[in-house]
Amino acid sequence: MAVTRRAAAAAVSVLVALAALGAIIAAPAVAGSAVAAPAVAGSAVAARATTPPPPPLGVRAAALVEESSGQQLFGENANAQLAVASTTKLMTALITLEHTKLNRVFADPDYPLASQDSQIDLEPGERMNVHDLLLAMLLPSADDAALDLAFNVGHGSLSRFIGMMNARARQLGLTHTHYSTPSGLDTPGNYSSASDLLTLARYDLQHEPFFRYAVSQKHAVLRTGNHVRSVTNLNDLLDRFPWINGVKTGHTLDAGYVLVAAGTQGGMTLIDAVLGTSSEAARDSNALALLQWGFANFGLRTPVRAGRVLARPLITGSAPAAHARLVAAATYTHVFPKSASITLRVHAPKRLVGPLPAQTDVGSVAVVSGHQVVTRIPLLLAAPVPAIKKSHQIASALVVSVTLSGLVVAVGAVIGLTMFWREWTRGTRGGRSRSTKPR
């Protein structure tokens, strides 16, 4: 009897162990939490890029930006409020283009101008269209054309037009700018900064197609007015360098020589401003050196594009195994030093459990330059993740349960019976030996 109990106990122990093992095997996998996936462009963080210093500049102030983003690449005394001479006309042109049409004809108001002022010698009452007046103002920087536009767009009032200029400056966030003249002559209260000039020039170039066209012209012919006039752009960099495409010169005693210049190379446009240079040659050389430094050391890169698949987490419970597609929510283009090594760090879950609709935000990708995270972009589901049907789940669970249970019972029974048989056999043999032993 003792033998039978020991055999039964052994069989029960085996059954319990096997049942525990079966429970572990049958347990469903749990969706993992968000973890860092391998970076698409390499997981190693790049060394900090080194950019050569900008050239020495003989200026009161200067700044350099990339046009499409407005990203500032250089600034020297960039927010100082200084006289800016005829670069004031960048705002005069904007107000004119926003409030009248190019084919509108204006009569000259006959404002007196000093003989040394730049002008196209408009006669009192001479009628010229806005198209030609803007070309005269932006290329040879004609002050009489600027006053003609301001008087007529201001409905007979220069003061009203100047008020419009200052209101627009506030709307554009030009916090270091104030106007007291539409032409840029040395007048108390007329000032701006290198950074504000670039903000304004960039806005004009991006929002006013005629402005962009006009400031890129080396010469123009004015066909309205009392007679035909030919004018030449004072920005002589246009003649010397084919990649220069704007924008405006200026000069007064207070301002010195001023230039806002733009150029395009390799699909990237840079704009710089140099204020307070000592001569036309110094104006040109400083603006040119700063642009060339920018093009030599910086470039536009697009490390992430909208719709690009950056992760493929497993869909839990799918049969056969399926993976979701996580795509970048937006394109990211940025100016980086040419020496910089850009990497991506993708953060996404290893598994997903449905149902989840398309465009669900389920992760992010970090753009890393050197040791700095430049931006993070959400990762979205490219397609919905469906829920696993309950009938399929139940059927799968039943099949797994029945299979494991049958296996456990069968194995346990075999082991138990084997042990019982061995014990019983030993007991029987022992009893027979005792019964046949001589007394």
Secondary structure as UniProt FT lines:
FT   HELIX           2..26
FT   STRAND          34..37
FT   TURN            40..41
FT   STRAND          61..66
FT   TURN            67..69
FT   STRAND          72..76
FT   TURN            78..79
FT   HELIX           85..88
FT   HELIX           89..99
FT   TURN            102..103
FT   STRAND          105..107
FT   TURN            115..116
FT   TURN            124..125
FT   STRAND          127..129
FT   HELIX           130..138
FT   HELIX           143..153
FT   TURN            154..155
FT   HELIX           158..171
FT   TURN            172..173
FT   TURN            175..176
FT   TURN            188..189
FT   STRAND          191..192
FT   HELIX           194..207
FT   HELIX           209..215
FT   STRAND          219..222
FT   STRAND          229..232
FT   HELIX           237..240
FT   TURN            242..243
FT   STRAND          244..252
FT   TURN            253..255
FT   STRAND          256..265
FT   TURN            266..267
FT   STRAND          268..277
FT   HELIX           280..297
FT   STRAND          298..304
FT   TURN            306..307
FT   STRAND          309..311
FT   STRAND          314..315
FT   TURN            316..317
FT   STRAND          326..328
FT   STRAND          332..337
FT   TURN            338..339
FT   STRAND          342..349
FT   STRAND          351..352
FT   TURN            358..359
FT   STRAND          361..369
FT   TURN            370..371
FT   STRAND          372..381
FT   HELIX           390..436
//
